[in-house]
Amino acid sequence: MRSMPAVLVVEDEPAIAELIAVNLRHNGFRPTWAMDSASAQREIDAAVPDLILLDWMLPGESGLSLAKRWRAEPRTKEVPVIMLTARGDEMDRVAGLDAGADDYMAKPFSTKELLARVRAVLRRRGPDLSKERFTVAGLTLDADTHRVSYLGEPLKLGPTEFKLLQYFLGHAERVHSRGQLLDKVWGDHVYIEERTVDVHVKRLREALGAAGAMVETVRGAGYRLTAKPAAVETSMAAKAGA
């Protein structure tokens, strides 16, 4: 089962948004539509997408302002952004790219070209699991030495749990379906049931001990690794109130 990259389409014109969404769906992507800056931010807060198609002229906060803000935030700074706008002169293109956009397309545009640019940007900006070291909220994985630690204390993980954690750390804050995890961690050439993912996620949580709460179950969607799990936040709030 191949994973479907999630694309957030931020566009205030329903006809254009629907045209883009239909073409994305037909070409193996999973689009979500937001019609203004507020709804776009809610979508981002719920789940970090693999790529953002961002209109410049939006009700409320502009796409340019959103791009600058998302580039400054740790959760979204690595998410590829393609600006879509009727403003096509050189100064506007430069402003969009300087704001953090990875590419820029002026309206009207060809959907075939848009899809080609989406694929190209994802190839260039896709997360790289060959990184030697990941650290999220005190949880560290060193791929070279095959070691995992939490707050400096070493942890013992099985080989599958290690690969699963490596993938989660390389895609922190993003929601992954069981099918996506099978594809990316086990490989799409391996036939195993999706419920097997649940077993290994349970083992991973147990091996992580106190850090296990960072691996969240997202009901109806899958799993994600977050720096601030609800259980930890609740515990910290309780201590603060004591």
Secondary structure in CASP SS format (residue, H / E / C, confidence):
PFRMAT SS
TARGET T0000
AUTHOR 0000-0000-0000
METHOD secondary structure of the structure
MODEL  1
M C 1.00
R C 1.00
S C 1.00
M C 1.00
P C 1.00
A E 1.00
V E 1.00
L E 1.00
V E 1.00
V E 1.00
E C 1.00
D C 1.00
E C 1.00
P H 1.00
A H 1.00
I H 1.00
A H 1.00
E H 1.00
L H 1.00
I H 1.00
A H 1.00
V H 1.00
N H 1.00
L H 1.00
R H 1.00
H H 1.00
N C 1.00
G C 1.00
F C 1.00
R E 1.00
P E 1.00
T E 1.00
W E 1.00
A E 1.00
M C 1.00
D C 1.00
S H 1.00
A H 1.00
S H 1.00
A H 1.00
Q H 1.00
R H 1.00
E H 1.00
I H 1.00
D H 1.00
A H 1.00
A C 1.00
V C 1.00
P C 1.00
D C 1.00
L E 1.00
I E 1.00
L E 1.00
L E 1.00
D E 1.00
W C 1.00
M C 1.00
L C 1.00
P C 1.00
G C 1.00
E C 1.00
S C 1.00
G H 1.00
L H 1.00
S H 1.00
L H 1.00
A H 1.00
K H 1.00
R H 1.00
W H 1.00
R H 1.00
A H 1.00
E C 1.00
P C 1.00
R C 1.00
T C 1.00
K C 1.00
E C 1.00
V C 1.00
P C 1.00
V E 1.00
I E 1.00
M E 1.00
L E 1.00
T E 1.00
A C 1.00
R C 1.00
G C 1.00
D C 1.00
E H 1.00
M H 1.00
D H 1.00
R H 1.00
V H 1.00
A H 1.00
G H 1.00
L H 1.00
D H 1.00
A C 1.00
G C 1.00
A C 1.00
D C 1.00
D E 1.00
Y E 1.00
M E 1.00
A E 1.00
K C 1.00
P C 1.00
F C 1.00
S C 1.00
T H 1.00
K H 1.00
E H 1.00
L H 1.00
L H 1.00
A H 1.00
R H 1.00
V H 1.00
R H 1.00
A H 1.00
V H 1.00
L H 1.00
R H 1.00
R H 1.00
R H 1.00
G C 1.00
P C 1.00
D C 1.00
L C 1.00
S C 1.00
K C 1.00
E C 1.00
R E 1.00
F E 1.00
T E 1.00
V E 1.00
A C 1.00
G C 1.00
L E 1.00
T E 1.00
L E 1.00
D E 1.00
A C 1.00
D C 1.00
T C 1.00
H C 1.00
R E 1.00
V E 1.00
S E 1.00
Y E 1.00
L C 1.00
G C 1.00
E E 1.00
P E 1.00
L E 1.00
K C 1.00
L C 1.00
G C 1.00
P H 1.00
T H 1.00
E H 1.00
F H 1.00
K H 1.00
L H 1.00
L H 1.00
Q H 1.00
Y H 1.00
F H 1.00
L H 1.00
G H 1.00
H C 1.00
A C 1.00
E C 1.00
R C 1.00
V C 1.00
H E 1.00
S C 1.00
R H 1.00
G H 1.00
Q H 1.00
L H 1.00
L H 1.00
D H 1.00
K H 1.00
V H 1.00
W H 1.00
G C 1.00
D C 1.00
H C 1.00
V C 1.00
Y C 1.00
I C 1.00
E C 1.00
E C 1.00
R H 1.00
T H 1.00
V H 1.00
D H 1.00
V H 1.00
H H 1.00
V H 1.00
K H 1.00
R H 1.00
L H 1.00
R H 1.00
E H 1.00
A H 1.00
L H 1.00
G H 1.00
A H 1.00
A H 1.00
G H 1.00
A H 1.00
M H 1.00
V E 1.00
E E 1.00
T E 1.00
V E 1.00
R C 1.00
G C 1.00
A C 1.00
G E 1.00
Y E 1.00
R E 1.00
L E 1.00
T C 1.00
A C 1.00
K C 1.00
P C 1.00
A H 1.00
A H 1.00
V H 1.00
E H 1.00
T H 1.00
S H 1.00
M H 1.00
A H 1.00
A H 1.00
K H 1.00
A H 1.00
G H 1.00
A C 1.00
END
